[in-house]
Amino acid sequence: MPLKYDPDFFEVLKPLLPTLSQVPPLAAHDIDGRRQRHEAQIAQSNIPEAPGVAIEELKFQSFDGALITILRVYPTEEFANGKITPAYLHAHGGGMMFGAARNYINAQAHTVAATRIPMFSVDYRKAPEHPYPTPIQDAYAALLWIQEHASTFNIDPSRIGVTGESSGAGLAAGVAIMARDKGLSPPLRKQVLIYPMLDDRNTTPLPDVEQMAFWKVDDNLTGWTALLGEHIGKKDVSPYAAPARLTSAEGLPPIYADVGDLDIFKFEIIDYVQKFVKAGISAEFHLYPGLPHGWEGLAPMIPATMRAAANRNRALLDI
């Protein structure tokens, strides 16, 4: 039986199809076009502020001395009362080439409101202006900064995790690998990866998915080429850049991952989670039928989105 959209999702999508059918596809490697479309989408976003949550813009020094913005999103009551909490480093999506932490911060604020766990969303530098290893090094420097300032923010340094969506989730996975390899102490406690972008070799369309996918193979090729240049698809690509290149998950923190079955990332994510299962590391995975990449941005109130949010929040709390 062929794949099809989730019925509730399709009810939201259906009125938009005539307009979407008039939007011409972008050519591979058209980064400016993708950035412009992303900005237009962000301009139409209208996520309200979350109650009981504050957002503070801070700066830290990255590996090369550059000052990087990080947004601290935290529950005000817990911080005012001096409660010691866990925390997450968060990296936003954008195919490694567009987006900013501020674009998605109200969504993170609602997660913080639900979990009462602070998040620090890093504004890592983007490719191709800043190719690998700059984005992952920015994210890892952010992790070190959070750990070093844990007492300032009432954070338990032994209960820090990483999370993100799409390319940001791929960065979070890369940070976890880097932290293991560098012997970070205390080690990371958890990784919560929302449809992570993991494999630079994913450049062949899936016939039953590509037509319904929101993030297509040409988008993936564009993002990975921006990050890796001529190294894309070659044997020398580091798992810090493309975590699917990981040979062993031993020593990594427990993982939660999810993805829709109309997402071109689904097989690389399934393969990645299996590495944790084989290594005897706690792993939780959800495959949501009939849903494309980033579906919840379009349909935040459908039952599948509510189930996914509940699963993600529960995973975040398990730290």
C-alpha positions in Angstrom: 0.0 0.0 0.0 1.5 3.4 -1.0 2.5 5.9 1.6 0.1 8.8 2.1 -0.3 11.9 4.3 -1.7 11.6 7.8 -5.4 12.4 7.4 -5.4 15.2 10.0 -2.2 16.7 8.5 -3.7 16.5 5.0 -6.8 18.5 6.2 -4.4 21.3 7.1 -2.3 20.9 4.0 -5.2 20.6 1.4 -6.2 24.3 1.3 -2.5 25.3 0.6 -1.9 22.9 -2.2 -3.1 25.2 -5.1 -0.7 27.9 -3.9 2.2 25.4 -3.2 1.8 23.9 -6.7 2.6 27.4 -8.2 5.9 27.7 -6.3 8.7 26.6 -8.6 11.3 24.2 -7.2 14.7 25.6 -6.3 17.7 24.3 -8.2 20.3 22.4 -6.3 22.9 24.7 -4.7 20.6 27.8 -4.8 21.4 28.8 -1.2 20.1 32.4 -1.6 16.8 31.2 -2.9 16.4 28.8 0.1 17.4 31.6 2.5 14.8 33.9 1.0 12.0 31.3 1.3 13.0 30.5 4.8 12.8 34.2 5.8 9.3 34.5 4.2 8.1 31.4 6.2 9.5 32.8 9.4 7.7 36.2 8.8 4.4 34.3 8.7 5.1 32.4 11.9 3.0 33.5 14.8 3.9 31.4 17.9 2.8 33.3 21.0 5.1 33.9 24.0 5.1 31.2 26.7 4.0 32.1 30.2 6.4 31.8 33.1 9.5 31.7 30.8 12.2 34.4 30.2 14.6 34.7 27.3 18.0 36.3 27.8 20.5 37.0 25.1 24.1 36.3 26.1 27.5 36.0 24.3 30.3 33.5 24.6 33.7 33.2 23.0 34.0 30.3 20.5 37.0 28.2 19.6 38.5 30.9 17.3 37.7 33.9 19.6 34.5 34.9 17.8 31.7 36.1 20.0 28.6 33.9 19.5 25.1 34.7 20.6 23.3 32.1 22.8 19.7 32.5 24.0 19.0 31.3 27.5 15.4 30.2 27.8 14.5 29.4 31.4 11.5 29.0 33.8 11.5 32.2 35.9 10.0 30.7 39.1 12.5 27.9 39.4 15.4 30.2 38.8 14.1 32.8 41.3 13.7 30.1 43.9 17.3 28.9 43.4 16.2 25.4 42.3 19.0 23.4 40.7 17.9 22.0 37.4 19.2 20.1 34.4 19.7 22.0 31.1 19.9 21.4 27.4 22.1 22.9 24.7 19.8 23.4 21.7 20.7 23.9 18.1 18.1 25.1 15.6 17.5 23.7 12.1 18.1 25.2 8.7 20.0 22.7 6.6 23.3 24.1 7.9 22.8 27.2 5.8 20.0 29.3 7.1 18.0 30.2 10.2 18.8 31.8 13.5 18.2 30.9 17.1 15.8 33.8 17.5 13.6 32.5 14.7 12.6 29.5 16.7 12.9 30.7 20.3 9.1 30.9 21.1 8.8 27.2 20.2 11.6 26.5 22.6 10.0 28.6 25.2 6.9 26.5 25.1 9.0 23.4 25.6 10.7 25.0 28.6 7.2 26.0 30.0 6.1 22.4 29.7 9.3 20.7 31.1 10.6 23.4 33.4 14.1 22.7 32.1 16.2 25.6 30.8 17.5 25.5 27.2 20.4 27.4 25.7 19.9 27.9 22.0 23.2 28.6 20.2 23.4 30.8 17.1 26.1 28.8 15.5 27.7 30.2 12.3 26.3 28.9 9.0 27.8 27.4 5.9 28.9 28.1 3.2 30.4 31.2 4.7 31.5 29.1 7.6 31.9 25.5 6.5 32.8 22.5 8.6 34.2 22.5 11.3 33.0 25.9 12.4 29.3 25.1 13.1 30.1 22.0 15.3 33.0 23.8 17.0 30.6 26.7 17.8 28.1 24.3 19.3 30.7 22.4 21.3 32.2 25.7 22.6 28.6 26.6 23.7 28.4 23.3 25.6 31.7 24.0 27.4 30.5 27.5 28.3 27.2 26.2 29.8 29.2 23.7 31.8 31.6 26.3 33.0 28.8 28.7 34.1 26.5 26.0 35.5 26.5 27.5 39.0 25.5 31.0 37.7 22.4 29.5 36.1 21.5 27.0 38.9 22.3 24.1 36.6 23.5 20.7 37.7 26.6 20.1 35.5 26.1 16.4 35.6 22.6 16.7 34.0 23.3 18.5 30.8 21.9 17.2 27.5 21.8 18.2 23.8 18.8 18.6 21.6 17.8 20.1 18.3 15.7 19.8 15.1 16.8 18.7 11.6 20.4 20.0 11.0 20.4 21.3 14.6 19.7 17.8 15.8 22.6 16.6 13.6 24.8 19.2 15.3 23.6 18.0 18.7 24.5 14.4 17.7 27.9 15.6 16.5 28.5 17.4 19.8 27.7 14.3 21.7 30.3 12.3 19.7 32.8 15.1 20.2 32.2 15.3 23.9 32.7 11.5 24.2 35.9 11.6 22.2 37.3 14.6 24.2 36.4 13.0 27.5 34.0 15.8 28.6 33.5 15.6 32.4 30.9 15.3 33.6 29.7 13.6 30.5 26.6 14.5 28.6 23.5 12.9 30.1 21.0 12.7 27.2 20.5 13.5 23.5 17.0 14.3 22.1 17.1 14.5 18.4 14.1 15.7 16.4 14.3 14.3 12.8 18.1 14.8 12.7 20.1 15.5 9.5 22.8 12.9 9.8 24.1 11.6 6.5 25.9 13.5 3.7 25.5 10.5 1.4 21.7 10.8 1.3 21.4 12.3 -2.2 19.3 9.7 -4.0 15.5 10.2 -4.0 13.2 7.7 -2.3 10.6 7.1 -5.0 7.7 6.7 -2.6 8.7 9.7 -0.5 10.3 12.4 -2.6 7.0 13.8 -4.2 5.4 14.3 -0.7 8.6 15.3 1.1 8.9 18.9 2.3 12.8 18.7 2.5 13.8 17.1 -0.8 17.0 15.5 -2.0 18.1 18.7 -3.8 17.8 20.6 -0.5 19.8 18.0 1.2 22.5 18.1 -1.5 22.6 21.9 -1.2 23.0 21.9 2.6 25.6 19.2 2.8 27.7 20.7 -0.1 27.5 24.1 1.7 28.9 22.4 4.8 31.4 20.0 3.3 32.3 21.3 -0.1 34.1 18.8 -2.3 34.3 16.3 0.6 30.6 15.5 0.5 30.1 11.8 0.1 33.8 11.0 0.4 35.3 8.6 2.9 37.2 11.3 4.9 34.0 12.9 6.3 34.1 13.1 10.1 31.2 11.8 12.2 31.4 15.2 13.9 30.1 16.7 10.6 27.9 13.7 9.5 27.1 11.6 12.6 25.9 8.7 10.3 29.6 8.1 9.8 29.9 6.9 13.4 31.3 3.4 13.7 30.4 2.7 17.3 28.0 4.4 19.7 29.8 3.0 22.8 30.2 5.6 25.4 27.6 8.0 24.1 24.6 9.2 26.1 21.1 7.7 25.8 19.3 8.8 22.7 15.7 9.7 21.8 14.9 10.3 18.1 11.8 10.7 15.9 10.9 11.3 12.3 7.9 11.1 10.0 7.8 8.4 7.4 7.5 11.0 4.6 10.9 12.4 5.6 13.9 11.6 3.5 15.9 11.3 6.7 14.0 8.3 8.0 16.4 5.5 7.0 19.5 7.3 8.2 17.9 7.9 11.5 16.7 4.3 11.9 20.3 3.2 11.1 21.7 5.6 13.6 19.5 4.5 16.4 20.3 0.9 15.7 24.0 1.7 16.5 22.9 2.6 20.0 20.8 -0.5 20.4 23.8 -2.6 19.3 26.0 -0.9 21.8 23.6 -1.6 24.6 22.7 2.1 25.1 19.2 3.2 26.0 17.4 4.2 22.8 13.9 5.4 22.1 12.6 5.9 18.5 9.3 7.0 17.0 8.3 6.8 13.3 5.2 8.9 12.7 3.1 7.7 9.7 2.1 10.1 7.0 4.2 13.1 8.1 6.9 15.0 6.3 9.9 16.9 7.6 9.0 19.7 10.0 5.3 18.9 9.8 4.5 20.4 13.2 5.3 23.9 12.0 2.3 23.6 9.6 0.0 21.6 11.8 0.8 22.3 15.5 -2.5 21.2 16.8 -3.2 17.8 15.1 -3.2 14.7 17.2 0.1 13.4 15.8 1.8 16.7 16.7 0.4 16.5 20.2 1.6 12.9 20.6 5.1 13.8 19.3 5.3 16.8 21.7 4.3 14.6 24.7 7.0 12.0 23.7 9.7 14.7 23.2 8.9 16.4 26.5 8.9 13.1 28.4 12.3 12.3 26.8 13.7 15.7 27.8 12.6 15.2 31.4 14.3 11.8 31.5 17.8 13.3 32.2 
